[in-house]
Amino acid sequence: MNNPDIFPEEWRVVKDAENSLLVSRFNFKRHADFKKFMLLALSTISEQAAALRFLKEDAPGLSNLELAEIAPVILDIAVDGSIDNLIIARAVLLQYSSHFLDSRTVVENSLDNQIHRYLASGDEFLYRRLAELLVTLDLPNALEKLMLVCKNNENPDIAEIYRDFIKFNRLGKLCEASD
């Protein structure tokens, strides 16, 4: 069963391509301008999906310093990117925001620095995407801030976000207890 000749040529080609990709990824990660090019790729629509896949497959390969600079861009994609890129960006953030990783604090701090911009937009679409992200990342403090903006909002679409997402937040438990 250890005879490599039993596998088709296509299998060897796939393995060689995978090895080549791993070496290329390793070399790119060590490039002096890695962070600069990663930020450029994340900011270029045609390169964004490849950059996000690189980060997803490499996670948690970024140092906390690299993540601190890259996370705001990933957050913007996760909230306001194309649906395909939004999904990958959320997966990257989820990997870095695991409860047992130090990088969770970096993701939380980046979100804290940006949440005011999302909230100031008054955009129902951004609010809903933000709520989805906050639930996915299990960030109840940030979700509570969003819920307070959505609760009793004069825009019925934004008020609906409160009704849809309050069950995921401790504020919902407080409201239930007072009823």
C-alpha contacts under 8 A as a table, 3 or more apart, distances in Angstrom:
res1	aa1	res2	aa2	distance
3	N	6	I	6.04
4	P	7	F	6.00
5	D	8	P	7.47
7	F	11	W	6.31
7	F	12	R	7.53
8	P	11	W	5.50
8	P	12	R	7.04
9	E	12	R	5.22
9	E	13	V	6.34
10	E	13	V	5.00
10	E	14	V	6.18
11	W	14	V	5.07
11	W	15	K	6.21
12	R	15	K	5.08
12	R	16	D	6.06
13	V	16	D	5.09
13	V	17	A	6.07
14	V	17	A	5.10
14	V	18	E	6.10
15	K	18	E	5.03
15	K	19	N	6.17
16	D	19	N	5.11
16	D	20	S	6.09
17	A	20	S	4.99
17	A	21	L	6.05
18	E	21	L	5.02
18	E	22	L	6.20
19	N	22	L	5.11
19	N	23	V	6.26
20	S	23	V	5.19
20	S	24	S	6.10
21	L	24	S	5.01
21	L	25	R	5.99
22	L	25	R	5.10
22	L	26	F	6.12
23	V	26	F	5.08
23	V	27	N	6.14
24	S	27	N	5.10
24	S	28	F	6.01
25	R	28	F	5.10
25	R	29	K	6.07
25	R	54	F	7.99
26	F	29	K	5.18
26	F	30	R	6.45
27	N	30	R	5.19
27	N	31	H	6.36
28	F	31	H	5.07
28	F	34	F	6.51
29	K	34	F	5.84
30	R	34	F	6.84
31	H	34	F	5.09
33	D	36	K	5.18
33	D	37	F	6.17
34	F	37	F	5.31
34	F	38	M	6.00
35	K	38	M	5.00
35	K	39	L	6.07
35	K	66	E	6.78
35	K	70	I	7.76
36	K	39	L	5.29
36	K	40	L	6.21
37	F	40	L	4.88
37	F	41	A	6.01
38	M	41	A	5.05
38	M	42	L	6.08
38	M	51	A	6.52
39	L	42	L	5.06
39	L	43	S	6.14
39	L	70	I	6.49
39	L	73	V	7.63
40	L	43	S	5.11
40	L	44	T	6.23
41	A	44	T	5.11
41	A	45	I	7.76
41	A	47	E	5.05
41	A	48	Q	5.54
41	A	51	A	5.92
42	L	45	I	7.24
42	L	47	E	6.58
42	L	48	Q	4.51
42	L	49	A	7.82
42	L	51	A	5.90
42	L	52	L	7.18
42	L	73	V	7.06
42	L	74	I	7.59
43	S	47	E	7.87
43	S	48	Q	6.61
43	S	73	V	7.54
44	T	47	E	5.36
44	T	48	Q	5.75
45	I	48	Q	5.09
45	I	49	A	7.75
46	S	49	A	7.40
47	E	50	A	5.58
47	E	51	A	6.27
48	Q	51	A	5.14
48	Q	52	L	6.13
48	Q	85	N	7.24
49	A	52	L	5.11
49	A	53	R	6.10
49	A	84	D	7.88
49	A	85	N	5.71
49	A	88	I	7.66
50	A	53	R	5.08
50	A	54	F	6.09
51	A	54	F	5.02
51	A	55	L	6.32
52	L	55	L	5.09
52	L	56	K	6.03
52	L	85	N	7.40
52	L	88	I	6.23
52	L	89	A	6.16
52	L	92	V	7.27
53	R	56	K	4.93
53	R	57	E	5.99
53	R	88	I	6.87
54	F	57	E	5.35
54	F	58	D	5.98
55	L	58	D	4.95
55	L	59	A	5.72
55	L	60	P	7.97
55	L	61	G	7.67
55	L	92	V	6.52
56	K	59	A	5.28
56	K	88	I	7.28
56	K	89	A	7.98
56	K	91	A	6.78
56	K	92	V	4.89
56	K	95	Q	7.70
58	D	61	G	5.19
58	D	62	L	7.87
59	A	62	L	6.84
59	A	92	V	6.99
59	A	95	Q	6.47
59	A	96	Y	7.03
60	P	95	Q	6.66
60	P	96	Y	6.01
62	L	65	L	7.87
62	L	66	E	5.74
62	L	67	L	5.77
63	S	66	E	5.16
63	S	67	L	6.05
64	N	67	L	4.94
64	N	68	A	5.97
64	N	102	D	7.92
64	N	103	S	5.93
64	N	106	V	6.64
65	L	68	A	5.14
65	L	69	E	6.70
66	E	69	E	5.42
66	E	70	I	6.21
67	L	70	I	4.97
67	L	71	A	5.38
67	L	103	S	7.72
67	L	106	V	7.04
67	L	107	V	7.86
68	A	71	A	5.57
68	A	72	P	7.50
68	A	106	V	5.87
68	A	107	V	7.39
68	A	110	S	6.81
69	E	72	P	6.77
70	I	73	V	5.67
70	I	74	I	6.51
71	A	74	I	4.98
71	A	75	L	5.95
71	A	93	L	7.81
71	A	106	V	7.99
71	A	107	V	6.49
71	A	110	S	6.47
72	P	75	L	5.00
72	P	76	D	6.26
72	P	110	S	5.92
72	P	111	L	7.30
72	P	114	Q	7.40
73	V	76	D	5.15
73	V	77	I	6.41
74	I	77	I	5.09
74	I	78	A	6.06
74	I	89	A	5.74
74	I	93	L	7.48
75	L	78	A	4.90
75	L	79	V	6.17
75	L	89	A	7.25
75	L	90	R	7.86
75	L	93	L	7.69
75	L	111	L	7.33
76	D	79	V	5.21
76	D	80	D	5.68
76	D	81	G	6.84
77	I	80	D	5.21
77	I	81	G	4.11
77	I	82	S	7.45
77	I	85	N	6.79
77	I	86	L	5.49
77	I	89	A	6.26
78	A	81	G	5.97
78	A	85	N	7.39
78	A	86	L	4.35
78	A	87	I	6.86
78	A	88	I	7.84
78	A	89	A	5.04
78	A	90	R	5.33
78	A	129	R	7.76
78	A	133	L	7.19
79	V	86	L	6.75
79	V	126	L	6.24
79	V	129	R	5.18
79	V	130	L	5.48
79	V	133	L	7.16
80	D	86	L	7.18
80	D	126	L	6.42
80	D	129	R	7.27
81	G	84	D	7.99
81	G	85	N	6.04
81	G	86	L	5.09
82	S	85	N	5.34
82	S	86	L	5.71
83	I	86	L	4.93
83	I	87	I	6.27
84	D	87	I	5.49
84	D	88	I	6.73
85	N	88	I	5.16
85	N	89	A	5.99
86	L	89	A	5.09
86	L	90	R	6.15
87	I	90	R	5.23
87	I	91	A	6.36
88	I	91	A	5.01
88	I	92	V	6.30
89	A	92	V	5.09
89	A	93	L	6.26
90	R	93	L	5.07
90	R	94	L	5.96
90	R	133	L	6.87
90	R	136	T	7.97
91	A	94	L	4.99
91	A	95	Q	6.27
92	V	95	Q	5.27
92	V	96	Y	6.50
93	L	96	Y	5.13
93	L	97	S	5.93
93	L	107	V	7.24
93	L	137	L	7.51
94	L	97	S	5.06
94	L	98	S	6.36
94	L	136	T	7.30
94	L	137	L	5.71
95	Q	98	S	5.87
96	Y	101	L	7.05
96	Y	103	S	5.58
96	Y	104	R	5.84
96	Y	107	V	7.16
97	S	101	L	6.77
97	S	103	S	6.17
97	S	104	R	3.89
97	S	105	T	7.50
97	S	107	V	6.24
97	S	108	E	7.87
97	S	137	L	6.57
98	S	101	L	5.59
98	S	103	S	7.93
98	S	104	R	6.04
98	S	137	L	7.91
99	H	104	R	6.45
100	F	104	R	7.81
101	L	104	R	5.70
102	D	105	T	6.00
102	D	106	V	7.46
103	S	106	V	4.99
103	S	107	V	6.44
104	R	107	V	5.17
104	R	108	E	6.17
105	T	108	E	4.99
105	T	109	N	5.98
106	V	109	N	5.16
106	V	110	S	6.12
107	V	110	S	5.13
107	V	111	L	6.19
108	E	111	L	5.10
108	E	112	D	6.09
108	E	139	L	7.72
109	N	112	D	4.96
109	N	113	N	6.21
110	S	113	N	5.16
110	S	114	Q	6.41
111	L	114	Q	5.08
111	L	115	I	5.67
112	D	115	I	5.46
112	D	116	H	7.67
112	D	142	A	7.43
113	N	116	H	7.20
114	Q	117	R	5.53
114	Q	118	Y	6.85
115	I	118	Y	5.15
115	I	119	L	6.11
115	I	142	A	7.78
116	H	119	L	5.02
116	H	120	A	5.88
117	R	120	A	5.11
117	R	121	S	6.38
118	Y	121	S	5.35
118	Y	122	G	7.59
118	Y	123	D	7.91
118	Y	126	L	6.77
118	Y	127	Y	7.16
118	Y	130	L	7.98
119	L	122	G	6.09
119	L	123	D	7.95
119	L	127	Y	7.20
119	L	146	L	7.14
119	L	149	V	7.54
121	S	126	L	7.94
122	G	127	Y	7.67
123	D	126	L	5.37
123	D	127	Y	6.21
124	E	127	Y	5.02
124	E	128	R	6.14
124	E	157	D	6.43
124	E	158	I	5.42
125	F	128	R	5.28
125	F	129	R	6.27
126	L	129	R	5.12
126	L	130	L	5.87
127	Y	130	L	5.02
127	Y	131	A	6.06
127	Y	146	L	7.47
127	Y	158	I	7.44
127	Y	161	I	7.60
128	R	131	A	5.05
128	R	132	E	6.26
128	R	161	I	6.28
129	R	132	E	5.11
129	R	133	L	6.24
130	L	133	L	5.05
130	L	134	L	6.10
131	A	134	L	5.11
131	A	135	V	6.19
131	A	143	L	6.42
131	A	146	L	7.29
131	A	161	I	7.93
131	A	165	F	7.02
132	E	135	V	5.30
132	E	136	T	6.16
133	L	136	T	5.00
133	L	137	L	6.09
134	L	137	L	5.17
134	L	138	D	5.81
134	L	139	L	5.21
134	L	140	P	7.16
134	L	142	A	6.92
134	L	143	L	5.85
135	V	138	D	4.92
135	V	139	L	6.46
135	V	140	P	7.47
135	V	143	L	7.33
135	V	168	F	6.76
136	T	139	L	8.00
139	L	142	A	5.74
139	L	143	L	6.28
140	P	143	L	4.88
140	P	144	E	5.93
140	P	168	F	7.96
140	P	169	N	5.85
140	P	170	R	7.12
141	N	144	E	5.11
141	N	145	K	6.55
142	A	145	K	5.15
142	A	146	L	6.46
143	L	146	L	5.05
143	L	147	M	6.04
143	L	169	N	6.70
144	E	147	M	4.97
144	E	148	L	6.19
144	E	169	N	6.43
144	E	170	R	7.53
144	E	171	L	6.39
145	K	148	L	5.29
145	K	149	V	6.60
146	L	149	V	5.19
146	L	150	C	6.26
147	M	150	C	4.97
147	M	151	K	5.84
147	M	161	I	7.86
147	M	162	Y	5.49
147	M	165	F	7.72
147	M	166	I	6.71
147	M	171	L	7.98
148	L	151	K	5.32
149	V	153	N	6.89
150	C	153	N	5.26
150	C	158	I	5.40
150	C	159	A	5.02
150	C	160	E	7.74
150	C	161	I	6.48
150	C	162	Y	5.25
151	K	158	I	7.94
151	K	159	A	5.52
151	K	162	Y	5.47
151	K	163	R	7.98
152	N	159	A	5.74
153	N	156	P	6.79
153	N	158	I	6.23
153	N	159	A	5.07
154	E	158	I	7.85
154	E	159	A	7.20
155	N	158	I	5.42
155	N	159	A	6.29
156	P	159	A	4.93
156	P	160	E	6.04
157	D	160	E	5.08
157	D	161	I	6.73
158	I	161	I	5.18
158	I	162	Y	6.97
159	A	162	Y	5.26
159	A	163	R	6.76
160	E	163	R	5.03
160	E	164	D	6.11
161	I	164	D	4.97
161	I	165	F	5.99
162	Y	165	F	5.40
162	Y	166	I	5.45
163	R	166	I	5.74
163	R	167	K	7.80
164	D	167	K	7.25
165	F	168	F	5.60
165	F	169	N	7.28
166	I	169	N	5.30
166	I	170	R	7.88
166	I	171	L	6.87
166	I	172	G	4.96
167	K	170	R	7.82
167	K	172	G	5.43
167	K	173	K	7.49
168	F	172	G	7.25
169	N	172	G	5.45
169	N	173	K	7.13
170	R	173	K	4.99
170	R	174	L	6.43
171	L	174	L	5.00
171	L	175	C	6.21
172	G	175	C	5.02
172	G	176	E	6.10
173	K	176	E	5.06
173	K	177	A	6.14
174	L	177	A	5.10
174	L	178	S	6.36
175	C	178	S	5.24
175	C	179	D	6.38
176	E	179	D	5.25
